Amino acid sequence: IYVVGETTEAAVRNKLNLESEGSHCGSAESLAELIIKQKSCSRVIFPASTLAKDNLQKPLESAGIKVERINCYETSENTELQKLMTNLDRYQVLVFFSPSGVDSAIKYISKEDLKTKKYVSIGETTKKALGKYVENVACSKKPNLESQD
């Protein structure tokens, strides 16, 4: 079992009583490199969101590893999001955990807040998504809040 991030590693260990590899990778791209380097499998089952990028699947397939992607869940916007995003005055920093979170929330952030707030991404893929709208995005080195300086 391969995972990205310590939280998923803990869930696999605690809920499934199984060990996993890759929690140190921090991104799908790095995890793909690890899987390819280990040459330990010829086929991977990839449970994912309907919105998951292909940044794990493509490199694996290019390396000759068959990927069976299973869309396990659908990501959707919170129906209360616009209301929740109306008053950001009390916040100095906005933290985003996923590209879909950026896509959902960004339309409710004022142009002024796009210029004046600080923005943090959890992971490089989210940083790229956020970077389309704001400059100077801080990015955690690992996919967790604790690694953010």
C-alpha positions in Angstrom: 0.0 0.0 0.0 1.4 3.4 -1.0 0.2 6.7 0.5 0.9 10.4 0.2 1.2 12.0 3.6 1.4 11.0 7.2 -2.3 11.4 7.9 -3.2 8.7 5.3 -0.4 6.5 6.6 -1.9 6.7 10.1 -5.3 6.0 8.8 -4.1 2.9 7.0 -2.2 1.7 10.1 -5.0 2.5 12.6 -8.1 1.5 10.6 -6.8 -1.3 8.4 -3.9 -2.5 10.6 -1.6 -2.5 7.6 1.8 -0.8 6.9 2.3 1.5 4.0 5.1 3.3 2.1 5.4 6.7 0.6 4.2 9.0 3.4 7.4 11.0 3.2 6.9 11.7 -0.5 4.5 14.7 0.0 3.1 14.6 -3.6 1.7 12.3 -6.2 4.6 13.0 -8.5 7.2 12.0 -5.8 5.1 8.9 -4.9 5.1 7.9 -8.6 8.9 8.2 -8.7 9.1 6.0 -5.6 6.9 3.3 -7.0 8.7 3.3 -10.3 12.1 3.2 -8.6 11.1 0.3 -6.4 9.9 -1.8 -9.4 7.8 -3.7 -6.9 4.5 -3.9 -8.9 3.2 -4.1 -12.4 -0.3 -3.0 -11.6 -1.8 -0.4 -9.2 -5.3 0.2 -8.1 -5.8 3.9 -7.6 -8.9 4.9 -5.5 -9.5 8.6 -6.2 -11.9 11.5 -6.3 -13.6 12.3 -9.6 -11.5 15.5 -9.6 -8.1 13.8 -8.9 -5.4 14.9 -11.3 -3.5 12.4 -13.4 -0.1 13.3 -11.9 0.2 9.9 -10.3 -1.4 7.9 -13.1 0.5 9.3 -16.1 4.1 8.7 -14.8 3.2 5.2 -13.7 1.6 4.3 -17.0 4.6 5.8 -18.9 6.8 3.4 -16.9 4.7 0.4 -18.0 2.7 0.1 -14.7 -1.0 -0.6 -15.3 -3.2 1.8 -13.3 -6.8 0.9 -12.6 -8.3 4.1 -11.4 -11.5 3.8 -9.4 -13.4 7.0 -8.8 -14.6 6.4 -5.2 -16.2 9.7 -4.4 -17.3 13.0 -6.0 -16.0 16.3 -4.7 -18.6 19.0 -4.6 -18.8 22.6 -3.4 -20.3 23.3 0.0 -23.7 24.9 -0.5 -23.0 27.4 2.2 -19.6 28.4 0.8 -20.6 31.8 -0.6 -22.1 32.8 2.7 -19.1 31.5 4.7 -16.7 33.5 2.5 -18.5 36.9 2.7 -16.6 38.3 5.7 -12.9 37.5 5.5 -11.9 40.7 7.4 -11.0 38.8 10.6 -8.5 36.5 8.7 -5.0 37.5 7.7 -4.1 34.1 6.1 -6.1 31.8 3.9 -5.0 28.1 3.7 -5.9 25.8 0.9 -5.7 22.1 1.0 -6.6 21.2 -2.6 -7.0 22.6 -6.1 -10.7 22.0 -6.0 -10.9 24.1 -2.8 -9.1 26.9 -4.6 -11.5 26.6 -7.6 -14.5 26.6 -5.3 -13.5 29.5 -3.0 -11.6 31.8 -5.3 -14.7 33.3 -6.9 -15.9 34.5 -3.6 -12.7 36.3 -2.6 -12.6 40.0 -3.4 -9.9 41.5 -5.6 -8.7 43.5 -2.7 -8.4 40.3 -0.5 -6.5 38.6 -3.4 -3.9 41.3 -3.2 -3.7 41.9 0.6 -4.2 38.5 2.3 -1.5 35.9 2.8 -2.1 32.6 1.1 -0.8 29.1 2.0 -1.1 25.9 0.1 -0.7 22.4 1.5 1.2 20.8 -1.4 2.7 21.8 -4.7 -0.4 21.0 -6.8 -2.5 23.3 -4.7 0.2 25.9 -4.9 0.0 25.8 -8.7 -3.8 26.2 -8.6 -3.6 29.1 -6.2 -0.8 30.7 -8.1 -3.1 31.4 -11.0 -4.9 34.0 -8.8 -2.4 35.3 -6.3 1.3 36.0 -6.0 3.7 34.7 -3.3 1.9 31.6 -2.2 3.6 29.9 0.7 3.7 26.1 0.4 4.2 23.5 3.0 7.1 21.0 2.4 4.9 18.1 3.5 1.1 17.7 3.1 0.3 18.8 6.6 -0.1 22.0 8.6 2.7 21.2 11.0 5.3 21.6 8.3 4.3 25.2 7.5 6.7 27.8 8.9 
